[in-house]
Amino acid sequence: QLQLVESGGGLVQPGGSLRLSCNASGFTLDFQSMGWFRRAPGKEREGVACIGTLAGATDYVDSVKGRFTISRDNVKNILYLQMNNLRSEDTGIYYCAADQWITVWSCLNSRNGMDYWGKGTLVTVSS
C-alpha cells in the first residue's frame, strides 16, 4: 500500500520561507503526476503545484508563480515544495497527492480526483 507522508510545515512570518517534503513509501507506482494541494481556513482544497513524473514538466496556480517551486527526487521518492516570500493567504493545510493516470496539465484541477493522498502538514503564515 502506497503511503505519502508530508513534513516541513510550521509557523513562519510573512516574507519567510519553508520547504515541504513528501515521502512516498510502500508500493511506488509510475505516476503520471504528483502535486501539492492546500486547504485554507473556510475554503475548498485547491491545487498549488504539480509535476509530471516522466519529463518533469511543472504547473502552478497563478497565486504562487514565482514564489513556489515543486521538485522531485526520483531516487529517494521524495516530493518537495520550496515556498518563498510567503503571505498570510498561503496559510493552510498542505497535502501531497499522486495519480497514475492524471497528467500534470490536469493535476491542478483534480483536487478530488487524485488517487493517493497524504494526511497533510499545517503551514501558518503570521506575524
Buried (B, 14 or more C-beta within 10 A) or exposed (E): EBEBEBBBBEEBEEEBEBEBBBBBEEEEBEBBBBBBBBBBEEEEBBBBBBBBBEEEEBBBBEEBEEBBBBBBEEEEBBBBBBBBEBEEEBBBBBBBBBBBEBBBEBBBBBBEEBBBBBEBBEBBBEE
